[in-house]
Amino acid sequence: MSFAERVYLACARIPKGRVSTYGEIARALGCRAYRAVGNALNKNPFSPEVPCHRVVKADGSLGGFARGARKKKESLEREGIKIKNGTIEDFEKVFFRL
């Protein structure tokens, strides 16, 4: 199984209304390659089944999204995630540890 496929499987575990981080996915895969996780998610061919919009930066800011930051924000807000000034509110409460 490729690294990207392992990233997609990990990301698919993040439930609606929760978020995780690039670093958390890397940790779950036994590595520290959080940038490689981001690169794999940027090419995600399985969206929305693999909900890459639920992956954010370690500081709770939104980070990148292939379809644009506005789309990522809208998707998260539809799932009940509150965002203020580009950052997840109550980040620790909605953080999903893999």
C-alpha positions as CSV (number, residue, x, y, z in Angstrom):
1,M,0.0,0.0,0.0
2,S,1.4,3.4,-0.9
3,F,2.0,6.2,1.5
4,A,-0.8,8.3,0.0
5,E,-3.3,5.3,0.4
6,R,-2.3,5.0,4.0
7,V,-2.9,8.8,4.5
8,Y,-6.4,8.5,2.9
9,L,-7.3,5.5,5.1
10,A,-6.2,7.5,8.2
11,C,-8.1,10.6,7.1
12,A,-11.2,8.6,6.4
13,R,-11.4,7.8,10.2
14,I,-11.9,11.4,11.2
15,P,-15.6,11.8,12.1
16,K,-17.9,14.5,11.0
17,G,-17.7,17.5,13.4
18,R,-14.2,16.8,14.4
19,V,-10.7,17.7,13.0
20,S,-7.3,16.3,13.1
21,T,-3.9,17.6,12.0
22,Y,-1.3,16.7,9.4
23,G,1.1,15.9,12.2
24,E,-1.4,13.6,13.9
25,I,-1.9,11.6,10.7
26,A,1.9,11.4,10.2
27,R,2.2,10.2,13.9
28,A,-0.5,7.6,13.3
29,L,1.5,6.3,10.3
30,G,4.6,6.0,12.4
31,C,6.5,8.9,10.8
32,R,7.0,12.7,11.1
33,A,6.3,13.5,7.4
34,Y,3.5,16.0,8.0
35,R,4.3,17.8,4.8
36,A,4.1,14.6,2.8
37,V,0.7,14.0,4.4
38,G,-0.4,17.5,3.2
39,N,0.9,16.8,-0.3
40,A,-1.0,13.5,-0.4
41,L,-4.2,15.1,0.8
42,N,-3.8,17.9,-1.8
43,K,-4.1,15.2,-4.5
44,N,-7.0,13.3,-2.7
45,P,-9.0,11.6,-5.5
46,F,-11.5,10.2,-3.0
47,S,-13.1,13.4,-1.7
48,P,-15.6,13.6,0.0
49,E,-15.4,10.0,1.2
50,V,-11.9,10.9,2.4
51,P,-12.7,14.1,4.2
52,C,-9.4,16.0,3.8
53,H,-11.2,19.3,4.7
54,R,-11.1,17.9,8.3
55,V,-7.3,18.1,8.5
56,V,-5.9,21.4,9.8
57,K,-2.6,22.8,11.1
58,A,-1.3,21.9,14.6
59,D,-2.1,25.4,15.8
60,G,-5.8,25.0,14.8
61,S,-5.5,27.3,11.7
62,L,-7.1,25.9,8.6
63,G,-4.1,25.3,6.4
64,G,-4.4,24.5,2.7
65,F,-7.1,22.9,0.6
66,A,-7.1,22.0,-3.0
67,R,-10.5,23.7,-3.6
68,G,-9.5,26.8,-1.7
69,A,-9.6,28.1,1.9
70,R,-13.1,29.4,1.6
71,K,-14.5,26.0,0.6
72,K,-12.6,24.3,3.4
73,K,-14.1,26.8,5.9
74,E,-17.6,26.4,4.6
75,S,-17.3,22.6,4.7
76,L,-16.1,22.6,8.3
77,E,-18.8,25.1,9.4
78,R,-21.5,22.9,7.8
79,E,-20.3,20.2,10.1
80,G,-20.6,22.4,13.1
81,I,-17.0,23.4,13.5
82,K,-16.7,27.0,14.7
83,I,-14.0,29.1,13.1
84,K,-12.9,32.6,14.1
85,N,-10.2,34.5,12.3
86,G,-9.1,31.5,10.3
87,T,-8.7,29.3,13.4
88,I,-10.8,26.5,14.9
89,E,-12.5,27.6,18.1
90,D,-12.3,25.2,21.0
91,F,-9.7,23.3,19.0
92,E,-8.9,20.8,21.8
93,K,-12.6,19.9,22.1
94,V,-13.0,19.0,18.4
95,F,-9.5,17.5,17.9
96,F,-9.6,13.8,16.9
97,R,-6.6,11.7,17.9
98,L,-6.1,8.8,15.5
